[in-house]
Amino acid sequence: MRVATWNLLHGLDVRTGRINLAGVAADIDAMDVDLVALQEVDRGLPRTGRVDQVAELATALGWHGVFAPALLGDPQRGWTPGPGAGPDPGGPAYGVGLISRTPLLDVARCALPGGGHGRRGPEHVGRVLPGWDREPRAVLRARVGELTVATTHLSFQFWLSVRQLRVALGFAGRGPALLLGDLNLPTPALRVALARSGWSPSRAASTYPSWRPNMQLDHVVRRSVEACDVRVGPRGPSDHLPVSAVVAWA
């Protein structure tokens, strides 16, 4: 089984400045994978034509798809935290998703610590606020056969991303499991964070930024699962490169 993770930057092609979800679908098809974890995906937002991007990709590929809203509203304007484990109220949202050739079973969602209500506007463009990140984060979990697969997009602040990582790993439950996503942790920092946890990272080439990658932020983290043939690319829309790996478990 080949799995992949890709931070999509809501399908924005940084080379053209345009949304290119069809290009994303074509790249996924060419990667010949069985499951993809997606981060930074939109649902019902004006900037991406008010479509459900996870559903659109799943339909284009003939796959199954599920979405977890990290925030409700618009990440470029204003938002409230997503529902976490509660019912999804629908409407405009931004978060993470899973798409798979085979059905995704026992789907569950969880809010991660940190973040809250927030807003952005012209007055915030270019501002750097050290230690400040109010963007809510979520983890999405599903089962494929006997394998648990989870995806998340962690905070860019190290102290908060490590705290969120612990919650996400715990949410994966027991047995063979994968955590796929943009963890905002370079490989050395991730190895430290995973020490004595029973989880292992799968080392790959650099994934960010896509035009001149110099660090790996996107990871296939595994427990009781073997991984091989880890690949990065192709370069498509987004400022991140996808990572894929062949996985097997007893």
N, C-alpha and C positions, 0 to 999 in steps of 0.2 A: 504494500500500500504506500503510495507516495502522497505526502501531505505538504502543504505550503502555507506560508503566512505572508500577508502583504498589507502594508499601510497604504491606502489608496489616495489619501489627500482628496477625498470625495471625487475621485476620477479626474482631477485637474491635471492636464498635460502641461508640465512646466516649460516645455519647449515651445508650445503654441499659445498658452494662456487660455485654452478652451477645455471644456469638459469632454472627455472621450471615453465613455463607458463601453462603447463597442470595441475600442482598442483594448480595454482591460479584458473583456470577454475573449477576444481573439488571443491575447497573450496567455490567459489561463488555459485555453484549449490547446495551445501549442506546447505548454509545459507538461501535458499528459499527466495530470495529477488527479487524485481521487477526492480530495477534500482541501478547501482553502479557508483559512481564517482571515477575516478582513477587519481592518481598523480604519477609523476616520471615514465612515460611510454615512450618507444622508438619507433621511426619509421625509418627503414632503416639503423640502426647502426650496425657496425661489432660485437660489444660485445654481441648482442642479435640475431645474425643470419640474420641481415638485414630485419627482418620482421616488419610489422606494428602491434604492439602489441594490440592496441585497436581493429583493424579489426580482428585479430586472435582470441581474446577472444569472440568478438561478434559472429563470425562464429561458434566457438566451442559450444557456448551456444544456437545458433539459435536466437540471439537477433539483435538489431540495435546498431550501434556505431558511435560516432563522436569524432574527435581529434582536439585539438588546440595546435599548436607548440609554446611553450614559447621561444624556441631558435632554430635556424637553424644551423646545424653542429653537432659537437660532444661535449657533456658536459665534456668529459675527455680530450679533446684536444684543440679545438677552436671553436668559434661560433660567429654568428651575431644575433641580436634580431629577434624574430619571427615577422610575418607580422601584428600582432594585428588584426584590423578589415579589413585589406586588403586581397587580394587574397593569398591563400596558394600556394607557388610555388612548393610544393612537395619536395622530396628528404629527406636526413637524417635530423632528428629533434627529439626533446625531449620536453615533455610537459604534458598536462592533457587531460583526456577523459571522456566521458559518455557512458555507455552501458545500454540498456533498453530492457525489453520484448516488449514494445510497441513503435511505432515510435516516434522519437525525432523531434519536429517541431520548426520552426522559430529559427534555430540555429544561434548563433552569437558569435563572439570572440572579446576580447579586451586586449590590452597590459596594464600592470600595471606599475606605476611609479617606477623608479630605474632600475639598471642594464644597460647593454650595451654590446658592443663588448668585448670579453674576450678570454683568452686561459689558458690552464693548461698543465703541463708537469711534468716530474720527478723532476724538480727543485722546484715545488710548493708543492710536497707531504709533509704533516706534518706541513706546514707553517700556522701560525695563524695570521690573519690580522684583528685586531679589527676594527669594523666599516666599513668593506669593503665587499661588496657583489655585484659582477657585473653580477650575473646570472639573465637573464631576467625572468619575471614572467607574466603569462597570466591568464585570466578568460574565461571560456567557459559557455555559457548559452543556454538552450533549453526549450521548453515547452512540458509538458506531460498533455494533457487535459487542464484544467484551471490552472494548477500548473506550475510555473516557477522554474526550477532547474538550479543552477549554481555550478561550481566547480573551485577551484583554489589551488595553493600551494604558500604560502606567504614566504617572506624572513625570515631568521633566526635572523635578527636584529630587535629588538622590535620597534624602532622608525620608521623603514621602513615598517614593517609588519602592523602596525596600519594605516599608511597612505595608504597602498595598500588595506587594509580591507575596508576602507571607499569607495574607488573607486569600489571595487567588489560589495559591498552592493548596491551602486547607480546603477550599471550596471544591477542589478536584476530587475529593473523597478518597476512597481506597482502590487498590488494584492498579493495573497498567493504565497510565495516563500521560497525556501530553498537555503542555501549556504553550500555546503559540501566540506570538504577538510582538508588537512594538513595546518593548519593556523599558525603553529609554535608559538602558544600562549597557555600557560597553562590556565586552566579554570579561575582562579582568574583574570588574566590579560585580558582574553577575556571578562569577565563580565564588567570590567571597560571600555574597548574599545567600548562595545555595549550600554553603559548607555545612556538612552534617545534617542535611535536610532529607537525604535520600533521592534528591533530584539532580539531574546532570544536564548541562547545556550541550548543544551540538555545535561545535565550532565551525564557522563558515567564514567566507571572505567578507569584507566590509560591505555594508548595505546603505550607508547614508553619508552625504547626499548622493542622489542617483547619478548626477553628472560628474562627480569626482569623489567617489566614496572613500572615506578614511576611517570609518568605525563601523562596527556591527552593533546596531540597536535592535535588530529584528531577530528573534530567536525561536528555535525549536527546543523546548525544555522537556525532559522526559523522566518518567519513573517506571521502572520495571519494563522498559521498552528499549530495544536496540535500534540504532539509527545508522544509516550508511548512505553513501552517494549524495552527500549534502551539496546542493548547488545554489548559486546566487544568480538572479536574473531570470528573464531578459529585462532590459531597460524598457519600460513603457511609460504610461502616464504616472504621475506621482513624483515626489521627491525622495522616495524610498525604493530600493530594489527588493523584489520578493526573494524569499528563501524557501527551498523545498528539500525534502529528505525522504528516503525510503525507510519505513519503520516496520518493525516486527516485534511480536510479543508472544509469550508462551500461553 
